[in-house]
Amino acid sequence: MLINFLIELETKEGVISTRELAEKASLTDRAMRDYMDILTSMNILEYVGAGKYRLNKNALQQAYLTSLMEPRLQYTLEDFMDAQQLVKISKAVPLEKKVKSIIERMNLEYLISDKLRNTLREIIIDDDLRMEGLIGDKLILEKAAKDINLHEVWFGGSSGAYNIKNYRYLSWAVFTIVYLSAGGYLGYYQYNTLNQEKSRLLQKPDLEAYRGKDPFFPEDPFYEMSTDFPELLIAGRNIAARYLIELMHYSLDHEIISNHSDKINLLIHQGTILPHGFIVQSRALLELRDRVNKTFLRTMKEAQGKGILVVGVSVNPHDNRLIRILGKVKKLKIGETSDLNLMVGVLRDGDATCLIRRPTERGRIPVDNWYEFYLRKGDFVMKFEFLSDNPLDDQKRILDILYSLSVPPPVPGIIPGPGVVQAAEQIALRNLEYLNRTVTMTLKAGLQEFLAQKQIKSDMDMAKKLRRDDNKNE
């Protein structure tokens, strides 16, 4: 959470004050100074004097890059460091003690110990835990999910992908383009096998639809950020891109729900079902956020009316709500890490957690009946979330289905998880690459044509001038 406080303070004040950050995080000034020293040594912060810091721009850009394929609005220390940086740090003797202090704060040894697992297995959901948003009988539901026979059933999956690309043409044409793509997959299962021939693929945008007729969908396939959002700088454009891809992703979800409710009653949406955590002030970003919120609510209302449960799946979430609840109510000092890291050490194959009700968060519209839980399948842990008026019944209904659908990554670069989501992600990525190539070639051709016409006009003007000069001399 401290990393997110850093970003928020710099966005608001321009610099990061040690005292303000300590007050915001409810820590002592001494503890916060030690933390800031560590981040400065790791080249994540830059000291500007008078107890104030700024985020290193290169480190900030690295954090945005790590989140392109797994959209999220909360960051952790790992997001600001690449593998090469970690290797250098591990070999730097002056930083050895500081790196060790981070590991100690994570409490890694305790995190993966049987002692912690046994402690959590015994926790019963009492009134105090219910007041904090935990729902169910026990914290850890052992062997809650199992493989079931999937035969003659349909399930839906959706995924969104985007790419921000900077172009420079000659010495004067410089622009930034955000490419957007969403993929959908209606998977038909027979005898536990995905029937590829009967299953259906969907994508947005569908560039084939442009040939000889007007576009039939309202979304734009790409945005040129300096003309579409001229007031936004690099950070703002990254946030805008996140909102834009969510709009396209929801649009595809809505299309699946509206047109295929006769086949599916479960749609699995890659990523969180609603982005949360950005604090924005730009009017352009506020308008985009409002559009995202309205589209989200419209999609969820349509799903409820059609009897379809929309479930978000994340394989790299950065929440630590469960850890904070256990620290507050059970006085467990688990460490400064994420709930995902905790569950990797605690859950075994087929285990799940109780439901965790999502509270209202700053920067996000209030959403009632939003629940999440963690589930382990084989070697990986996933977080699932959904909206429901009957959360315990819905969790029980989908546990075996989600477990049975989830498989390891089929190819490098694809996340583990439900097979229909993996298929949707591959569709989105392929379409994104096709869109990227097509638009790049079109832009290049358009710029060359523009320059050619400009040169022709210049030559014609010069010829006219020469003729006028000749006439004058005569």
Contacts in CASP RR format, 6 or more apart in sequence:
PFRMAT RR
TARGET T0000
AUTHOR 0000-0000-0000
METHOD contacts of the structure
MODEL  1
MLINFLIELETKEGVISTRELAEKASLTDRAMRDYMDILTSMNILEYVGA
GKYRLNKNALQQAYLTSLMEPRLQYTLEDFMDAQQLVKISKAVPLEKKVK
SIIERMNLEYLISDKLRNTLREIIIDDDLRMEGLIGDKLILEKAAKDINL
HEVWFGGSSGAYNIKNYRYLSWAVFTIVYLSAGGYLGYYQYNTLNQEKSR
LLQKPDLEAYRGKDPFFPEDPFYEMSTDFPELLIAGRNIAARYLIELMHY
SLDHEIISNHSDKINLLIHQGTILPHGFIVQSRALLELRDRVNKTFLRTM
KEAQGKGILVVGVSVNPHDNRLIRILGKVKKLKIGETSDLNLMVGVLRDG
DATCLIRRPTERGRIPVDNWYEFYLRKGDFVMKFEFLSDNPLDDQKRILD
ILYSLSVPPPVPGIIPGPGVVQAAEQIALRNLEYLNRTVTMTLKAGLQEF
LAQKQIKSDMDMAKKLRRDDNKNE
1 25 0 8 1.000
1 74 0 8 1.000
1 320 0 8 1.000
2 21 0 8 1.000
2 25 0 8 1.000
2 35 0 8 1.000
3 75 0 8 1.000
3 76 0 8 1.000
3 77 0 8 1.000
3 79 0 8 1.000
3 80 0 8 1.000
4 74 0 8 1.000
4 75 0 8 1.000
4 277 0 8 1.000
5 21 0 8 1.000
5 24 0 8 1.000
5 25 0 8 1.000
6 16 0 8 1.000
6 21 0 8 1.000
6 39 0 8 1.000
6 45 0 8 1.000
6 55 0 8 1.000
7 55 0 8 1.000
7 60 0 8 1.000
7 75 0 8 1.000
8 279 0 8 1.000
9 15 0 8 1.000
9 16 0 8 1.000
9 17 0 8 1.000
9 20 0 8 1.000
9 21 0 8 1.000
9 24 0 8 1.000
10 16 0 8 1.000
10 54 0 8 1.000
10 55 0 8 1.000
11 235 0 8 1.000
11 279 0 8 1.000
12 279 0 8 1.000
13 20 0 8 1.000
14 54 0 8 1.000
15 48 0 8 1.000
15 52 0 8 1.000
15 53 0 8 1.000
15 54 0 8 1.000
16 45 0 8 1.000
16 52 0 8 1.000
16 53 0 8 1.000
16 54 0 8 1.000
16 55 0 8 1.000
17 51 0 8 1.000
17 52 0 8 1.000
18 29 0 8 1.000
18 32 0 8 1.000
18 33 0 8 1.000
18 36 0 8 1.000
18 51 0 8 1.000
18 52 0 8 1.000
18 53 0 8 1.000
19 29 0 8 1.000
19 32 0 8 1.000
19 51 0 8 1.000
21 32 0 8 1.000
21 36 0 8 1.000
22 28 0 8 1.000
22 29 0 8 1.000
22 31 0 8 1.000
22 32 0 8 1.000
25 32 0 8 1.000
27 35 0 8 1.000
34 101 0 8 1.000
36 45 0 8 1.000
36 53 0 8 1.000
37 98 0 8 1.000
38 98 0 8 1.000
38 101 0 8 1.000
38 102 0 8 1.000
39 45 0 8 1.000
39 53 0 8 1.000
40 46 0 8 1.000
40 47 0 8 1.000
40 53 0 8 1.000
41 94 0 8 1.000
41 95 0 8 1.000
41 98 0 8 1.000
42 81 0 8 1.000
42 85 0 8 1.000
42 89 0 8 1.000
42 95 0 8 1.000
42 98 0 8 1.000
43 56 0 8 1.000
43 58 0 8 1.000
43 59 0 8 1.000
43 85 0 8 1.000
44 55 0 8 1.000
44 56 0 8 1.000
44 59 0 8 1.000
44 77 0 8 1.000
44 80 0 8 1.000
44 81 0 8 1.000
45 53 0 8 1.000
45 54 0 8 1.000
45 55 0 8 1.000
45 56 0 8 1.000
46 53 0 8 1.000
46 54 0 8 1.000
46 55 0 8 1.000
46 56 0 8 1.000
47 53 0 8 1.000
48 54 0 8 1.000
59 80 0 8 1.000
59 81 0 8 1.000
60 80 0 8 1.000
60 235 0 8 1.000
61 234 0 8 1.000
62 79 0 8 1.000
62 80 0 8 1.000
62 81 0 8 1.000
62 82 0 8 1.000
63 75 0 8 1.000
63 79 0 8 1.000
63 80 0 8 1.000
64 235 0 8 1.000
64 238 0 8 1.000
66 79 0 8 1.000
67 75 0 8 1.000
67 79 0 8 1.000
68 162 0 8 1.000
68 163 0 8 1.000
68 164 0 8 1.000
69 161 0 8 1.000
69 413 0 8 1.000
70 271 0 8 1.000
70 314 0 8 1.000
70 315 0 8 1.000
70 316 0 8 1.000
70 415 0 8 1.000
71 160 0 8 1.000
71 242 0 8 1.000
71 245 0 8 1.000
71 246 0 8 1.000
71 271 0 8 1.000
71 272 0 8 1.000
71 275 0 8 1.000
72 272 0 8 1.000
72 275 0 8 1.000
72 314 0 8 1.000
72 316 0 8 1.000
72 317 0 8 1.000
72 318 0 8 1.000
73 242 0 8 1.000
73 275 0 8 1.000
73 276 0 8 1.000
73 277 0 8 1.000
73 278 0 8 1.000
74 277 0 8 1.000
74 318 0 8 1.000
74 319 0 8 1.000
75 318 0 8 1.000
76 318 0 8 1.000
76 338 0 8 1.000
77 102 0 8 1.000
81 89 0 8 1.000
89 95 0 8 1.000
89 99 0 8 1.000
90 99 0 8 1.000
105 335 0 8 1.000
105 336 0 8 1.000
106 335 0 8 1.000
106 336 0 8 1.000
106 337 0 8 1.000
106 341 0 8 1.000
107 333 0 8 1.000
107 334 0 8 1.000
107 335 0 8 1.000
107 336 0 8 1.000
107 337 0 8 1.000
110 116 0 8 1.000
110 334 0 8 1.000
110 335 0 8 1.000
111 334 0 8 1.000
111 335 0 8 1.000
111 337 0 8 1.000
111 341 0 8 1.000
111 342 0 8 1.000
111 345 0 8 1.000
112 345 0 8 1.000
116 334 0 8 1.000
116 345 0 8 1.000
116 346 0 8 1.000
117 345 0 8 1.000
117 346 0 8 1.000
119 332 0 8 1.000
120 139 0 8 1.000
120 140 0 8 1.000
120 326 0 8 1.000
120 346 0 8 1.000
121 138 0 8 1.000
121 139 0 8 1.000
121 140 0 8 1.000
121 142 0 8 1.000
121 346 0 8 1.000
123 129 0 8 1.000
123 138 0 8 1.000
123 139 0 8 1.000
123 140 0 8 1.000
123 326 0 8 1.000
123 330 0 8 1.000
124 137 0 8 1.000
124 138 0 8 1.000
124 139 0 8 1.000
125 134 0 8 1.000
125 135 0 8 1.000
125 136 0 8 1.000
125 137 0 8 1.000
125 138 0 8 1.000
125 139 0 8 1.000
125 354 0 8 1.000
128 329 0 8 1.000
129 139 0 8 1.000
129 325 0 8 1.000
129 329 0 8 1.000
132 325 0 8 1.000
132 328 0 8 1.000
132 329 0 8 1.000
133 325 0 8 1.000
133 356 0 8 1.000
133 357 0 8 1.000
133 359 0 8 1.000
134 325 0 8 1.000
134 354 0 8 1.000
134 355 0 8 1.000
134 356 0 8 1.000
134 357 0 8 1.000
135 354 0 8 1.000
135 355 0 8 1.000
135 356 0 8 1.000
135 357 0 8 1.000
135 371 0 8 1.000
135 391 0 8 1.000
135 392 0 8 1.000
136 354 0 8 1.000
136 355 0 8 1.000
136 392 0 8 1.000
137 354 0 8 1.000
138 354 0 8 1.000
139 353 0 8 1.000
139 354 0 8 1.000
140 346 0 8 1.000
140 347 0 8 1.000
140 351 0 8 1.000
140 352 0 8 1.000
140 353 0 8 1.000
140 354 0 8 1.000
141 351 0 8 1.000
141 352 0 8 1.000
141 353 0 8 1.000
141 354 0 8 1.000
142 348 0 8 1.000
142 351 0 8 1.000
143 350 0 8 1.000
143 351 0 8 1.000
144 350 0 8 1.000
144 351 0 8 1.000
144 352 0 8 1.000
144 375 0 8 1.000
144 399 0 8 1.000
145 350 0 8 1.000
145 351 0 8 1.000
145 352 0 8 1.000
145 375 0 8 1.000
145 377 0 8 1.000
145 399 0 8 1.000
145 400 0 8 1.000
145 402 0 8 1.000
145 403 0 8 1.000
146 350 0 8 1.000
146 400 0 8 1.000
146 403 0 8 1.000
146 404 0 8 1.000
147 400 0 8 1.000
147 403 0 8 1.000
147 404 0 8 1.000
148 400 0 8 1.000
148 401 0 8 1.000
148 404 0 8 1.000
149 191 0 8 1.000
149 192 0 8 1.000
150 189 0 8 1.000
150 192 0 8 1.000
150 401 0 8 1.000
150 404 0 8 1.000
150 405 0 8 1.000
151 189 0 8 1.000
151 190 0 8 1.000
151 191 0 8 1.000
151 192 0 8 1.000
152 188 0 8 1.000
152 189 0 8 1.000
152 190 0 8 1.000
153 188 0 8 1.000
153 189 0 8 1.000
154 186 0 8 1.000
154 187 0 8 1.000
154 188 0 8 1.000
154 189 0 8 1.000
154 260 0 8 1.000
154 263 0 8 1.000
154 264 0 8 1.000
155 186 0 8 1.000
155 187 0 8 1.000
155 189 0 8 1.000
155 264 0 8 1.000
155 266 0 8 1.000
155 267 0 8 1.000
155 268 0 8 1.000
155 401 0 8 1.000
155 405 0 8 1.000
155 418 0 8 1.000
155 420 0 8 1.000
156 184 0 8 1.000
156 185 0 8 1.000
156 186 0 8 1.000
156 187 0 8 1.000
156 256 0 8 1.000
156 260 0 8 1.000
156 264 0 8 1.000
156 266 0 8 1.000
156 267 0 8 1.000
156 268 0 8 1.000
156 420 0 8 1.000
156 424 0 8 1.000
157 184 0 8 1.000
157 185 0 8 1.000
157 186 0 8 1.000
157 187 0 8 1.000
157 256 0 8 1.000
157 267 0 8 1.000
157 268 0 8 1.000
157 269 0 8 1.000
157 270 0 8 1.000
157 418 0 8 1.000
157 420 0 8 1.000
157 421 0 8 1.000
157 423 0 8 1.000
157 424 0 8 1.000
158 182 0 8 1.000
158 183 0 8 1.000
158 184 0 8 1.000
158 185 0 8 1.000
158 249 0 8 1.000
158 252 0 8 1.000
158 253 0 8 1.000
158 256 0 8 1.000
158 267 0 8 1.000
158 268 0 8 1.000
158 269 0 8 1.000
158 270 0 8 1.000
158 421 0 8 1.000
158 424 0 8 1.000
159 182 0 8 1.000
159 183 0 8 1.000
159 184 0 8 1.000
159 249 0 8 1.000
159 270 0 8 1.000
159 421 0 8 1.000
159 424 0 8 1.000
159 425 0 8 1.000
159 427 0 8 1.000
159 428 0 8 1.000
160 181 0 8 1.000
160 182 0 8 1.000
160 183 0 8 1.000
160 245 0 8 1.000
160 248 0 8 1.000
160 249 0 8 1.000
160 252 0 8 1.000
160 270 0 8 1.000
160 424 0 8 1.000
160 425 0 8 1.000
160 428 0 8 1.000
161 181 0 8 1.000
161 182 0 8 1.000
161 245 0 8 1.000
161 425 0 8 1.000
161 428 0 8 1.000
161 429 0 8 1.000
161 432 0 8 1.000
162 178 0 8 1.000
162 179 0 8 1.000
162 180 0 8 1.000
162 181 0 8 1.000
162 241 0 8 1.000
162 242 0 8 1.000
162 244 0 8 1.000
162 245 0 8 1.000
162 432 0 8 1.000
163 178 0 8 1.000
163 179 0 8 1.000
163 432 0 8 1.000
163 436 0 8 1.000
164 176 0 8 1.000
164 177 0 8 1.000
164 178 0 8 1.000
164 179 0 8 1.000
164 225 0 8 1.000
164 237 0 8 1.000
164 238 0 8 1.000
164 241 0 8 1.000
165 176 0 8 1.000
165 177 0 8 1.000
165 178 0 8 1.000
165 179 0 8 1.000
165 436 0 8 1.000
165 440 0 8 1.000
166 174 0 8 1.000
166 175 0 8 1.000
166 176 0 8 1.000
167 173 0 8 1.000
167 174 0 8 1.000
167 175 0 8 1.000
167 176 0 8 1.000
167 177 0 8 1.000
167 440 0 8 1.000
167 443 0 8 1.000
168 174 0 8 1.000
169 444 0 8 1.000
169 447 0 8 1.000
173 447 0 8 1.000
175 224 0 8 1.000
175 225 0 8 1.000
175 226 0 8 1.000
175 227 0 8 1.000
176 224 0 8 1.000
176 225 0 8 1.000
176 226 0 8 1.000
176 237 0 8 1.000
177 222 0 8 1.000
177 223 0 8 1.000
177 224 0 8 1.000
177 225 0 8 1.000
177 439 0 8 1.000
177 443 0 8 1.000
178 222 0 8 1.000
178 223 0 8 1.000
178 225 0 8 1.000
178 237 0 8 1.000
178 240 0 8 1.000
178 241 0 8 1.000
178 244 0 8 1.000
179 221 0 8 1.000
179 222 0 8 1.000
179 432 0 8 1.000
179 435 0 8 1.000
179 436 0 8 1.000
179 439 0 8 1.000
180 204 0 8 1.000
180 205 0 8 1.000
180 219 0 8 1.000
180 220 0 8 1.000
180 221 0 8 1.000
180 222 0 8 1.000
180 223 0 8 1.000
180 241 0 8 1.000
180 244 0 8 1.000
180 245 0 8 1.000
180 248 0 8 1.000
180 432 0 8 1.000
180 435 0 8 1.000
181 203 0 8 1.000
181 204 0 8 1.000
181 205 0 8 1.000
181 221 0 8 1.000
181 248 0 8 1.000
181 428 0 8 1.000
181 429 0 8 1.000
181 431 0 8 1.000
181 432 0 8 1.000
181 435 0 8 1.000
182 203 0 8 1.000
182 204 0 8 1.000
182 245 0 8 1.000
182 248 0 8 1.000
182 249 0 8 1.000
182 251 0 8 1.000
182 252 0 8 1.000
182 428 0 8 1.000
183 201 0 8 1.000
183 202 0 8 1.000
183 203 0 8 1.000
183 204 0 8 1.000
183 252 0 8 1.000
183 424 0 8 1.000
183 425 0 8 1.000
183 427 0 8 1.000
183 428 0 8 1.000
183 431 0 8 1.000
184 201 0 8 1.000
184 202 0 8 1.000
184 203 0 8 1.000
184 252 0 8 1.000
184 256 0 8 1.000
184 423 0 8 1.000
184 424 0 8 1.000
184 427 0 8 1.000
184 428 0 8 1.000
185 199 0 8 1.000
185 200 0 8 1.000
185 201 0 8 1.000
185 202 0 8 1.000
185 420 0 8 1.000
185 421 0 8 1.000
185 423 0 8 1.000
185 424 0 8 1.000
185 427 0 8 1.000
186 199 0 8 1.000
186 200 0 8 1.000
186 202 0 8 1.000
186 256 0 8 1.000
186 260 0 8 1.000
186 263 0 8 1.000
186 264 0 8 1.000
186 420 0 8 1.000
187 194 0 8 1.000
187 195 0 8 1.000
187 198 0 8 1.000
187 199 0 8 1.000
187 200 0 8 1.000
187 420 0 8 1.000
187 423 0 8 1.000
188 194 0 8 1.000
188 195 0 8 1.000
188 198 0 8 1.000
188 199 0 8 1.000
189 195 0 8 1.000
190 198 0 8 1.000
192 404 0 8 1.000
194 419 0 8 1.000
194 420 0 8 1.000
194 423 0 8 1.000
199 423 0 8 1.000
200 260 0 8 1.000
201 423 0 8 1.000
201 427 0 8 1.000
202 252 0 8 1.000
202 255 0 8 1.000
202 256 0 8 1.000
202 427 0 8 1.000
203 252 0 8 1.000
203 427 0 8 1.000
203 428 0 8 1.000
203 431 0 8 1.000
204 217 0 8 1.000
204 219 0 8 1.000
204 248 0 8 1.000
204 251 0 8 1.000
204 252 0 8 1.000
204 431 0 8 1.000
205 215 0 8 1.000
205 217 0 8 1.000
205 219 0 8 1.000
205 220 0 8 1.000
205 221 0 8 1.000
205 248 0 8 1.000
205 431 0 8 1.000
205 435 0 8 1.000
206 217 0 8 1.000
207 221 0 8 1.000
207 434 0 8 1.000
207 435 0 8 1.000
207 438 0 8 1.000
209 215 0 8 1.000
209 216 0 8 1.000
209 217 0 8 1.000
217 251 0 8 1.000
218 251 0 8 1.000
219 247 0 8 1.000
219 248 0 8 1.000
219 251 0 8 1.000
221 435 0 8 1.000
221 439 0 8 1.000
222 435 0 8 1.000
222 439 0 8 1.000
223 229 0 8 1.000
223 240 0 8 1.000
223 241 0 8 1.000
223 244 0 8 1.000
225 232 0 8 1.000
225 237 0 8 1.000
225 240 0 8 1.000
225 241 0 8 1.000
229 236 0 8 1.000
229 237 0 8 1.000
229 240 0 8 1.000
229 284 0 8 1.000
231 282 0 8 1.000
231 284 0 8 1.000
232 239 0 8 1.000
232 240 0 8 1.000
232 282 0 8 1.000
232 284 0 8 1.000
232 285 0 8 1.000
236 280 0 8 1.000
236 282 0 8 1.000
236 285 0 8 1.000
239 278 0 8 1.000
239 280 0 8 1.000
239 285 0 8 1.000
240 284 0 8 1.000
240 285 0 8 1.000
240 288 0 8 1.000
242 275 0 8 1.000
242 278 0 8 1.000
243 275 0 8 1.000
243 285 0 8 1.000
243 288 0 8 1.000
243 289 0 8 1.000
243 291 0 8 1.000
243 292 0 8 1.000
244 288 0 8 1.000
246 275 0 8 1.000
246 292 0 8 1.000
246 295 0 8 1.000
246 296 0 8 1.000
247 288 0 8 1.000
247 291 0 8 1.000
247 292 0 8 1.000
247 295 0 8 1.000
249 269 0 8 1.000
250 292 0 8 1.000
250 295 0 8 1.000
250 296 0 8 1.000
250 299 0 8 1.000
251 295 0 8 1.000
253 267 0 8 1.000
253 269 0 8 1.000
253 299 0 8 1.000
253 303 0 8 1.000
253 310 0 8 1.000
254 295 0 8 1.000
254 298 0 8 1.000
254 299 0 8 1.000
254 302 0 8 1.000
256 264 0 8 1.000
256 267 0 8 1.000
257 267 0 8 1.000
257 299 0 8 1.000
257 302 0 8 1.000
257 303 0 8 1.000
257 306 0 8 1.000
257 308 0 8 1.000
257 310 0 8 1.000
258 302 0 8 1.000
258 306 0 8 1.000
261 306 0 8 1.000
261 307 0 8 1.000
261 308 0 8 1.000
264 308 0 8 1.000
265 307 0 8 1.000
265 308 0 8 1.000
265 309 0 8 1.000
266 308 0 8 1.000
266 309 0 8 1.000
266 311 0 8 1.000
266 398 0 8 1.000
266 401 0 8 1.000
267 303 0 8 1.000
267 308 0 8 1.000
267 309 0 8 1.000
267 310 0 8 1.000
267 311 0 8 1.000
268 311 0 8 1.000
268 312 0 8 1.000
268 313 0 8 1.000
268 402 0 8 1.000
268 405 0 8 1.000
268 418 0 8 1.000
268 420 0 8 1.000
268 421 0 8 1.000
269 310 0 8 1.000
269 311 0 8 1.000
269 312 0 8 1.000
269 313 0 8 1.000
270 312 0 8 1.000
270 313 0 8 1.000
270 415 0 8 1.000
270 421 0 8 1.000
270 424 0 8 1.000
270 425 0 8 1.000
271 312 0 8 1.000
271 313 0 8 1.000
271 314 0 8 1.000
272 312 0 8 1.000
272 314 0 8 1.000
272 317 0 8 1.000
272 385 0 8 1.000
273 296 0 8 1.000
273 300 0 8 1.000
273 310 0 8 1.000
273 311 0 8 1.000
273 312 0 8 1.000
273 370 0 8 1.000
273 385 0 8 1.000
273 386 0 8 1.000
273 387 0 8 1.000
274 293 0 8 1.000
274 296 0 8 1.000
274 364 0 8 1.000
274 365 0 8 1.000
274 367 0 8 1.000
274 370 0 8 1.000
275 292 0 8 1.000
275 364 0 8 1.000
276 361 0 8 1.000
276 363 0 8 1.000
276 364 0 8 1.000
277 361 0 8 1.000
277 362 0 8 1.000
277 363 0 8 1.000
277 364 0 8 1.000
278 285 0 8 1.000
278 289 0 8 1.000
278 363 0 8 1.000
279 362 0 8 1.000
279 363 0 8 1.000
280 286 0 8 1.000
280 289 0 8 1.000
293 365 0 8 1.000
297 365 0 8 1.000
299 310 0 8 1.000
300 310 0 8 1.000
300 387 0 8 1.000
303 309 0 8 1.000
303 310 0 8 1.000
304 387 0 8 1.000
309 386 0 8 1.000
309 388 0 8 1.000
309 394 0 8 1.000
309 398 0 8 1.000
310 386 0 8 1.000
310 387 0 8 1.000
311 384 0 8 1.000
311 385 0 8 1.000
311 386 0 8 1.000
311 398 0 8 1.000
311 402 0 8 1.000
312 384 0 8 1.000
312 385 0 8 1.000
312 386 0 8 1.000
313 382 0 8 1.000
313 383 0 8 1.000
313 384 0 8 1.000
313 402 0 8 1.000
313 417 0 8 1.000
313 418 0 8 1.000
313 421 0 8 1.000
314 382 0 8 1.000
314 383 0 8 1.000
314 385 0 8 1.000
315 380 0 8 1.000
315 381 0 8 1.000
315 382 0 8 1.000
315 383 0 8 1.000
315 415 0 8 1.000
315 416 0 8 1.000
315 417 0 8 1.000
316 340 0 8 1.000
317 338 0 8 1.000
317 339 0 8 1.000
317 340 0 8 1.000
317 383 0 8 1.000
318 338 0 8 1.000
318 340 0 8 1.000
319 338 0 8 1.000
319 339 0 8 1.000
319 340 0 8 1.000
319 383 0 8 1.000
320 337 0 8 1.000
320 338 0 8 1.000
320 339 0 8 1.000
321 339 0 8 1.000
321 356 0 8 1.000
321 358 0 8 1.000
321 359 0 8 1.000
322 339 0 8 1.000
322 342 0 8 1.000
322 353 0 8 1.000
322 356 0 8 1.000
323 334 0 8 1.000
323 335 0 8 1.000
323 337 0 8 1.000
323 338 0 8 1.000
323 339 0 8 1.000
323 342 0 8 1.000
325 356 0 8 1.000
326 332 0 8 1.000
326 334 0 8 1.000
327 333 0 8 1.000
327 334 0 8 1.000
334 342 0 8 1.000
339 374 0 8 1.000
339 383 0 8 1.000
340 374 0 8 1.000
340 381 0 8 1.000
340 383 0 8 1.000
343 353 0 8 1.000
343 374 0 8 1.000
343 376 0 8 1.000
343 381 0 8 1.000
344 381 0 8 1.000
347 353 0 8 1.000
347 374 0 8 1.000
347 375 0 8 1.000
347 376 0 8 1.000
347 381 0 8 1.000
348 376 0 8 1.000
349 376 0 8 1.000
349 377 0 8 1.000
349 378 0 8 1.000
350 375 0 8 1.000
350 376 0 8 1.000
350 377 0 8 1.000
350 378 0 8 1.000
350 403 0 8 1.000
351 375 0 8 1.000
351 376 0 8 1.000
352 373 0 8 1.000
352 374 0 8 1.000
352 375 0 8 1.000
352 376 0 8 1.000
352 395 0 8 1.000
352 399 0 8 1.000
353 373 0 8 1.000
353 374 0 8 1.000
353 375 0 8 1.000
354 373 0 8 1.000
355 371 0 8 1.000
355 372 0 8 1.000
355 373 0 8 1.000
355 391 0 8 1.000
355 392 0 8 1.000
355 395 0 8 1.000
356 371 0 8 1.000
356 372 0 8 1.000
356 373 0 8 1.000
357 370 0 8 1.000
357 371 0 8 1.000
358 367 0 8 1.000
358 370 0 8 1.000
358 371 0 8 1.000
358 372 0 8 1.000
358 385 0 8 1.000
360 366 0 8 1.000
360 367 0 8 1.000
367 387 0 8 1.000
368 387 0 8 1.000
369 387 0 8 1.000
369 388 0 8 1.000
369 389 0 8 1.000
369 391 0 8 1.000
370 385 0 8 1.000
370 386 0 8 1.000
370 387 0 8 1.000
371 385 0 8 1.000
371 386 0 8 1.000
371 387 0 8 1.000
371 388 0 8 1.000
371 391 0 8 1.000
371 395 0 8 1.000
372 383 0 8 1.000
372 384 0 8 1.000
372 385 0 8 1.000
372 386 0 8 1.000
373 383 0 8 1.000
373 384 0 8 1.000
373 385 0 8 1.000
373 395 0 8 1.000
374 381 0 8 1.000
374 382 0 8 1.000
374 383 0 8 1.000
374 384 0 8 1.000
375 381 0 8 1.000
375 382 0 8 1.000
375 384 0 8 1.000
375 399 0 8 1.000
375 402 0 8 1.000
375 403 0 8 1.000
375 406 0 8 1.000
376 382 0 8 1.000
377 403 0 8 1.000
377 406 0 8 1.000
377 416 0 8 1.000
377 417 0 8 1.000
379 408 0 8 1.000
380 408 0 8 1.000
380 416 0 8 1.000
380 417 0 8 1.000
382 402 0 8 1.000
382 406 0 8 1.000
382 416 0 8 1.000
382 417 0 8 1.000
384 398 0 8 1.000
384 402 0 8 1.000
386 394 0 8 1.000
386 398 0 8 1.000
388 394 0 8 1.000
402 418 0 8 1.000
405 417 0 8 1.000
405 418 0 8 1.000
405 419 0 8 1.000
405 420 0 8 1.000
406 416 0 8 1.000
406 417 0 8 1.000
406 418 0 8 1.000
406 419 0 8 1.000
407 416 0 8 1.000
407 417 0 8 1.000
407 418 0 8 1.000
407 419 0 8 1.000
407 422 0 8 1.000
408 416 0 8 1.000
409 415 0 8 1.000
409 416 0 8 1.000
409 422 0 8 1.000
410 422 0 8 1.000
410 426 0 8 1.000
411 426 0 8 1.000
414 422 0 8 1.000
414 425 0 8 1.000
414 426 0 8 1.000
415 421 0 8 1.000
415 422 0 8 1.000
415 425 0 8 1.000
416 422 0 8 1.000
END
